[in-house]
């Protein structure tokens, strides 16, 4: 039986798209559900394009009920992937899926992580710091922002004339290249 992936996303969903593409014809796994806390998120359209069901939820449902866990359990989800999801995962969800929730972060953790560090904010901070390299981190999720065990990192060199858009593009290329493959590798390890 195929492993089942749930993707949580808050925005456009370019990483979610790459994951959906990667597993579309896979014998190993399938994306079974896309969840979002943003009813306007473009990721919902991407899910629809792949005929993958989606679910929209609010803060109260996420933090004060077990509704999301119940949905994930009913769908027999094996792994949860955060792909541009900006809320801290609550303890009840972490306990329901121990070491089965992963996130991608647009920096080389532990640098430039934590609450409020996402998207362009991360890249601007890296540029302002004058770093010579930048990259991405794929990690397990725990009760703190960006502090879970690191699974994989990929780096690129920052050239002297690189702009915000250039380093954002370089980082996104790495995200799209590695995130689906790392998910696949993890799923191969699960029974």
C-alpha positions in Angstrom: 0.0 0.0 0.0 1.3 3.5 -0.8 2.5 5.7 1.9 0.3 8.8 2.4 1.6 12.4 2.6 -0.3 15.4 4.0 1.1 18.8 3.1 0.5 21.9 5.3 1.0 25.2 3.5 0.0 28.9 4.0 0.9 30.5 0.7 1.7 29.9 -2.9 2.8 26.3 -2.5 5.7 26.0 -5.0 7.3 23.3 -2.8 4.0 21.6 -2.4 3.7 21.6 -6.3 7.1 19.9 -6.6 6.1 17.3 -4.0 2.8 16.6 -5.8 4.6 16.3 -9.2 7.3 14.0 -7.7 4.8 11.6 -6.2 2.1 11.8 -8.9 3.1 8.5 -10.5 5.1 7.0 -7.6 4.5 3.5 -6.4 5.9 4.4 -3.0 3.7 7.3 -1.9 1.0 9.8 -2.8 -0.1 13.2 -1.6 -3.4 12.4 0.1 -4.3 15.8 1.5 -3.3 19.5 1.4 -4.2 21.6 4.4 -4.1 25.4 4.8 -4.8 28.0 7.4 -5.3 30.5 4.6 -8.4 30.2 2.4 -6.8 32.5 -0.2 -3.6 30.4 -0.5 -2.7 29.5 -4.0 -1.6 26.1 -2.8 -5.3 25.1 -2.7 -5.5 25.7 -6.5 -2.4 23.7 -7.0 -3.9 20.8 -5.0 -7.1 21.1 -7.1 -5.1 20.9 -10.3 -3.7 17.6 -9.1 -7.2 16.4 -7.9 -5.9 16.2 -4.4 -8.4 17.0 -1.7 -7.8 20.1 0.5 -8.9 21.2 3.9 -9.0 24.8 5.3 -8.8 25.3 9.1 -8.7 28.2 11.5 -6.5 28.9 14.6 -9.1 27.7 17.1 -9.5 24.4 15.3 -5.8 23.9 15.0 -4.9 24.7 18.6 -8.0 23.9 20.6 -9.4 20.7 19.1 -8.3 17.3 17.7 -10.2 17.9 14.5 -7.0 18.0 12.3 -5.5 14.9 14.0 -8.8 13.1 13.5 -8.8 13.9 9.7 -5.1 12.9 9.4 -5.7 9.6 11.2 -8.8 8.8 9.2 -6.8 9.3 6.0 -4.0 7.1 7.4 -1.4 9.7 6.9 2.2 8.5 7.2 4.1 11.7 7.1 3.2 15.4 7.4 5.2 17.9 5.4 5.2 21.6 6.2 5.9 23.5 3.0 5.7 27.2 3.8 3.4 26.7 6.8 3.9 29.5 9.3 2.2 28.4 12.5 3.9 26.6 15.3 2.7 22.9 15.4 0.8 22.2 18.6 1.8 19.6 21.1 -1.1 17.3 20.4 -0.2 17.0 16.7 3.5 16.4 17.5 2.5 13.6 19.9 0.1 12.1 17.4 2.8 12.0 14.7 6.2 11.6 16.5 9.1 12.1 14.1 6.7 12.1 11.2 6.4 15.9 10.7 9.1 17.6 8.6 9.7 21.2 7.6 11.8 23.1 5.1 13.5 26.3 6.1 15.2 28.8 3.7 18.5 29.1 5.7 21.2 27.0 7.1 19.9 26.3 10.6 20.6 27.0 13.4 21.4 30.4 11.8 18.4 32.6 10.8 15.6 30.5 12.4 12.9 31.1 14.9 9.6 33.0 15.1 9.1 35.5 12.3 12.1 34.2 10.2 10.6 33.1 6.9 10.7 34.0 3.3 12.3 37.3 2.3 12.9 38.2 5.9 15.5 35.3 6.1 17.2 36.3 2.8 17.4 40.0 3.7 19.0 39.1 7.1 21.5 36.9 5.3 22.4 39.6 2.9 22.7 42.2 5.6 25.0 39.9 7.6 27.3 39.6 4.6 27.4 35.8 4.7 29.3 34.1 1.9 27.1 31.1 1.8 23.4 30.4 2.2 21.1 27.4 1.7 18.3 25.3 3.0 17.5 23.0 5.9 15.1 20.1 6.0 14.4 19.2 9.6 12.0 17.3 11.9 9.5 19.5 13.7 9.4 19.9 17.4 7.7 22.3 19.8 9.9 25.2 18.8 10.3 27.1 15.5 13.1 25.6 13.5 14.8 23.7 16.3 14.0 20.1 15.3 16.7 17.6 14.4 18.3 18.4 11.0 17.7 15.8 8.3 19.5 17.5 5.3 21.2 20.8 4.4 22.2 22.1 1.0 24.3 25.2 0.4 25.2 27.7 -2.3 27.8 30.4 -2.6 26.6 34.0 -2.4 28.4 36.0 -5.0 29.3 39.7 -4.3 26.7 41.0 -6.7 23.8 38.7 -5.7 20.6 40.5 -5.0 17.7 39.4 -2.8 15.9 38.0 -5.8 19.0 36.0 -6.9 19.6 34.4 -3.5 15.9 33.7 -3.1 15.9 32.0 -6.6 19.1 29.9 -5.7 17.5 28.8 -2.5 14.2 27.9 -4.1 16.1 25.8 -6.7 17.7 23.8 -3.9 14.3 23.4 -2.1 12.7 22.1 -5.3 15.6 19.8 -6.0 16.0 18.2 -2.5 12.6 18.4 -0.6 10.7 15.7 -2.6 13.8 13.4 -2.6 14.3 13.7 1.2 10.6 13.0 1.8 10.9 9.9 -0.4 14.1 8.7 1.4 12.3 9.1 4.8 9.2 7.2 3.6 11.4 4.3 2.4 12.7 4.0 6.1 9.1 3.9 7.5 7.5 0.5 7.9 
